[in-house]
Amino acid sequence: MRTMLVTAALGPVSCVVDYKATPKRFTPGWELVFSRSDMALIYLSMVIGMFGGSLGKSSSYRKTEGKGA
């Protein structure tokens, strides 16, 4: 559950960093090509991908942890 909450927070945080904290010349530039709704889908897909990756890593970590190695 903690992994899901932390990962869910990464979407809005990365959006703020990309478009508010970063100087305009260093932003990704996606807003020039995609609409706001497309941008929301892009960030949502990144969050889902990061969550899926963290689940895979968590389960493999637990498998190796229990082997006594």
C-alpha positions in Angstrom: 0.0 0.0 0.0 2.9 2.3 0.8 4.4 1.7 -2.6 1.2 2.5 -4.3 0.8 5.8 -2.4 4.4 6.9 -3.0 4.2 6.0 -6.7 0.9 7.8 -7.1 2.5 11.0 -5.7 5.3 10.8 -8.3 3.0 11.8 -11.2 1.9 15.2 -9.8 5.4 15.8 -8.4 7.1 15.1 -11.7 4.6 17.4 -13.5 5.3 20.2 -11.1 9.1 19.7 -11.4 8.9 19.5 -15.2 6.8 22.6 -15.8 7.1 24.8 -12.7 10.5 24.3 -11.1 12.5 23.8 -14.3 13.4 26.8 -16.4 11.3 26.9 -19.6 14.2 26.2 -21.9 14.8 22.9 -20.0 11.2 21.6 -20.0 10.4 18.5 -22.0 8.3 20.4 -24.5 5.5 17.9 -24.6 2.9 20.7 -24.0 3.7 22.0 -27.5 2.6 18.8 -29.1 0.0 17.3 -26.8 -3.3 18.7 -25.3 -3.8 18.9 -21.6 -5.9 15.7 -21.5 -3.1 13.9 -23.5 -0.5 15.2 -21.0 -2.6 13.9 -18.1 -2.7 10.5 -19.8 1.0 10.6 -20.4 1.8 11.3 -16.7 -0.8 8.7 -15.6 0.8 6.1 -17.8 4.2 6.9 -16.3 2.8 6.4 -12.8 1.3 3.1 -13.8 4.6 2.0 -15.3 6.5 3.0 -12.2 4.0 1.2 -10.0 4.3 -1.9 -12.1 8.0 -1.8 -12.0 8.1 -1.3 -8.2 5.8 -4.3 -7.8 8.1 -6.5 -9.8 11.1 -5.3 -7.9 9.4 -5.8 -4.5 8.3 -9.4 -5.3 11.8 -10.4 -6.5 13.4 -8.7 -3.5 11.2 -10.7 -1.2 12.0 -14.0 -3.0 15.8 -13.5 -2.6 15.5 -12.2 0.9 13.9 -15.4 2.2 16.6 -17.7 0.8 19.1 -16.9 3.5 21.8 -15.8 1.0 
